Amino acid sequence: MDNKISDLLKIGQNIEIEIDNGDSFLKMKSNIISVARDNRISVAMPIYKGKIYPISVGQRINLVFTKANKGQI
């Protein structure tokens, strides 16, 4: 896929964050705060079971989002 992150994600867009916790993935709701030209993004702290779930800087996560006319990416 040759798309830039800025072509796929927009500020305020709802996303799902998945974090590998060893034997399964935690799935949490969040949204996009900023999208930089160098393909870095900032996301809001995700919510898990009604509480903020901290993510460390540099921690690997999966982002799940939908794009109009593309489906789930």
NORMO-V465652 format. One line per field, one symbol per residue. ss: DSSP state (h for helix, s for strand, l for the rest). psi: psi as a letter, one per 40 degrees, with the letter a starting at -180 (. if undefined). burial: 1 if it has 9 or more other C-alpha atoms within 8 Angstrom, else 0. A space follows every 50 residues. Layout:
ss = ???
psi = ???
burial = ???
//
This chain:
ss = llllhhhhlllllsssssssllllssssssssssslllllsssllsssll sssllllllllssslsslllssl
psi = heiideddiihehhihhhhhfceahhhiiaihdihidfeiihiihihhfe ihhihihehhihhhiihhedah.
burial = 00001100111001111111000011111111111000101010111100 00000000000001111000000
//
